[in-house]
Amino acid sequence: MSALVVESGLFSYCVYYSARRRSVALQIKQGKLIVRAPLGYSLVDVKTLVEQKQPWILKHLHQSSAQVKPDWLALQQVPLLGTMLTLEVHRAVSSSIELCNDKLVVTVSRRTQANNYNNRVLSLLQQWYKTQALSWFMARTDYWQGKMQLQAKDLVIGNWRTKWGYCKNTAQLGFNWRLMMAPDWVADYVVVHELAHLKHLNHSNAFWQLVGQHYPQVQHAKIWLRQHQHQLEL
């Protein structure tokens, strides 16, 4: 597959040619436009198509650029279930992390090298979020089990990029620690969603009816996750 960089008035883009393609496709990926075209397709025609689609391209380039992962260390704050905690980072003899009211104090060992300092802070934060997640999801799972009259066997806190939770046929539930960075009502939706799989291990109409019966804000939660998932990162 060959590639060609094209400069236009408002943006540049890459054109990838492939003998396996039969049509032209436009893709916005990581804030950049990518054009995929069949081998031998005229570059003039590619430029014409891009010009015709420019309003759509500019709109989605803007949306993509707006969805940049926040630099929480630079912002000196981190989210927790809909609230924002002030983040303080210090050096001391040993590493630790402690929540004091609305302030999260991270202490990094003086033995940590300067080039690994930020990574150590992020590692401590992730472990802290996992601890919070285990406690919170155990409590919320217990609450919703009573409401839904369902029973899970055990619970796992995971670190996944492409899913918020799971339900196995063994009745084990798993939840993504990143949900601690979302509002509590959104994380609650994932709990109800996975518990409903204990009765319907699919996404059938009966499954969604059960979820909606106990959690009327289904669509709001799904939209929130879709629009803000890039913020749930360290």
C-alpha positions in Angstrom: 0.0 0.0 0.0 1.5 3.4 -1.1 0.7 6.8 0.5 0.8 10.3 -0.8 0.6 13.5 1.3 -1.6 16.2 -0.2 -1.7 19.8 1.0 -4.9 21.7 0.7 -5.8 25.3 1.7 -7.2 24.4 5.2 -5.6 21.0 6.0 -3.3 18.3 4.7 -4.3 14.7 4.2 -2.8 11.3 3.2 -4.0 9.3 0.3 -3.5 5.6 0.5 -3.7 3.5 -2.6 -4.6 -0.2 -2.5 -5.2 -2.8 -5.3 -7.8 -4.4 -3.1 -10.0 -1.4 -2.8 -13.0 -0.8 -5.2 -14.1 2.6 -4.0 -12.9 5.7 -2.3 -13.3 6.2 1.5 -12.7 9.2 3.7 -11.7 8.7 7.3 -11.0 11.0 10.2 -8.4 9.4 12.5 -6.5 11.0 15.4 -7.4 14.5 14.1 -6.3 13.8 10.5 -8.0 13.1 7.2 -7.1 9.8 5.5 -8.3 9.0 2.0 -8.3 5.4 0.9 -8.5 4.9 -2.9 -8.2 2.1 -5.5 -4.8 1.7 -7.1 -4.7 3.9 -10.2 -7.5 6.2 -9.1 -7.0 9.8 -10.3 -5.5 12.2 -7.8 -7.4 15.0 -9.5 -10.6 13.1 -8.7 -9.5 12.6 -5.1 -8.9 16.3 -4.7 -12.3 17.0 -6.2 -14.0 14.7 -3.8 -12.2 16.2 -0.8 -13.2 19.7 -2.0 -16.9 18.6 -2.3 -16.8 17.0 1.2 -14.9 19.9 2.8 -17.8 21.0 5.1 -18.1 17.4 6.5 -14.4 17.1 6.8 -13.9 20.3 8.7 -16.8 19.5 11.0 -15.3 16.1 11.9 -11.7 17.4 12.1 -13.0 20.0 14.7 -14.8 17.3 16.7 -11.8 15.1 16.6 -9.4 17.8 17.8 -11.9 18.6 20.6 -11.7 15.0 21.8 -8.1 15.3 23.1 -7.2 13.4 26.3 -6.9 15.9 29.2 -3.5 16.3 30.8 -4.7 15.8 34.3 -1.2 16.4 35.8 -0.9 19.7 34.1 -4.5 20.6 35.1 -3.7 19.6 38.7 -7.1 17.9 39.1 -8.7 14.6 38.5 -12.4 13.5 38.3 -14.1 11.1 40.6 -17.7 10.0 40.1 -18.9 13.5 38.9 -16.7 15.6 41.3 -13.4 17.2 40.6 -10.5 16.6 43.0 -7.6 19.0 43.4 -4.4 17.1 42.6 -1.2 17.7 44.6 2.0 15.9 43.9 5.0 15.9 46.3 8.3 14.1 46.8 9.1 12.3 50.1 10.9 9.2 51.4 8.3 6.8 50.1 5.4 6.8 47.6 1.8 7.1 48.7 -1.6 8.5 47.8 -4.2 9.9 50.1 -7.6 11.6 49.7 -8.1 14.5 52.1 -11.6 16.0 51.6 -11.6 17.2 48.0 -7.8 17.0 47.6 -5.9 14.0 46.3 -2.3 14.1 47.6 0.2 12.0 45.7 3.6 11.5 47.2 6.4 10.1 45.0 9.5 8.5 46.4 12.7 10.6 46.1 14.3 7.4 44.6 12.2 7.8 41.5 14.3 9.2 38.6 13.2 12.4 37.0 12.5 10.8 33.6 10.1 8.4 35.3 8.5 10.9 37.6 5.2 11.4 35.7 4.8 7.7 34.9 5.1 7.0 38.6 2.5 9.5 39.4 0.1 8.0 36.8 0.8 4.5 38.1 -0.1 5.6 41.7 -3.3 7.3 40.4 -4.3 4.2 38.5 -3.9 1.9 41.5 -5.8 4.4 43.6 -8.7 4.4 41.1 -8.7 0.6 41.0 -9.1 0.5 44.8 -11.9 3.0 44.7 -13.6 1.1 41.9 -13.5 -2.2 43.8 -15.2 -0.7 46.8 -17.7 1.4 44.8 -18.7 -1.4 42.4 -19.1 -3.9 45.1 -21.5 -1.6 46.9 -23.5 -0.7 43.8 -23.7 -4.3 42.5 -25.1 -5.3 45.9 -27.6 -2.5 45.7 -28.8 -3.3 42.2 -28.8 -7.0 42.8 -31.5 -6.4 45.4 -33.5 -4.2 43.1 -33.3 -6.5 40.1 -33.5 -9.8 42.1 -30.3 -11.1 40.4 -27.2 -12.5 41.9 -23.6 -12.3 40.7 -20.9 -14.6 42.0 -17.8 -12.4 42.0 -16.5 -9.1 40.7 -13.3 -8.1 38.9 -11.9 -4.6 38.2 -10.2 -4.5 34.9 -8.0 -2.2 32.8 -9.5 -2.3 29.2 -9.4 0.1 26.3 -12.5 -1.1 24.4 -15.1 -2.1 27.0 -16.6 -0.8 30.2 -17.6 -4.1 31.7 -18.6 -7.7 31.1 -20.7 -10.5 32.4 -19.6 -14.2 32.0 -21.8 -17.2 31.9 -20.2 -18.1 35.3 -22.0 -15.0 36.7 -18.7 -13.2 37.1 -18.9 -9.4 36.5 -16.1 -7.1 35.5 -15.9 -3.3 35.5 -13.4 -0.9 34.1 -11.7 1.3 36.7 -11.9 4.2 34.3 -15.6 4.5 35.1 -14.5 6.1 38.4 -13.6 9.1 36.3 -17.2 9.3 35.0 -20.3 10.6 36.8 -21.8 8.1 39.3 -25.1 7.8 37.3 -23.1 6.7 34.2 -21.2 4.1 36.2 -24.5 2.9 37.6 -25.8 2.3 34.1 -22.9 -0.1 33.5 -23.7 -2.0 36.7 -27.4 -2.4 35.6 -26.3 -3.3 32.1 -24.0 -6.1 33.2 -26.4 -7.4 35.9 -29.1 -7.7 33.2 -26.8 -10.1 31.3 -27.2 -12.5 34.2 -30.7 -13.1 32.9 -30.1 -12.4 29.2 -26.6 -13.1 28.0 -27.2 -11.1 24.8 -28.5 -7.8 23.6 -32.0 -8.9 22.7 -35.1 -6.7 23.1 -35.8 -8.6 26.3 -32.4 -7.5 27.6 -32.8 -3.8 26.8 -36.4 -3.9 28.3 -34.9 -5.2 31.6 -32.2 -2.6 31.6 -34.7 0.2 30.8 -37.1 -1.1 33.5 -34.5 -0.4 36.2 -32.5 2.4 34.6 -34.6 4.8 32.5 -31.5 7.0 31.7 -30.0 4.3 29.4 -29.7 6.5 26.3 -28.3 9.5 28.2 -25.6 7.3 29.8 -24.7 5.7 26.4 -24.4 9.1 24.8 -22.4 10.5 27.7 -19.9 7.6 27.4 -19.6 8.0 23.6 -19.0 11.7 23.8 -16.7 11.7 26.9 -14.8 8.4 26.7 -11.6 10.3 25.7 -11.7 12.1 29.1 -11.6 8.8 31.1 -7.9 8.4 30.7 -4.8 9.1 32.7 
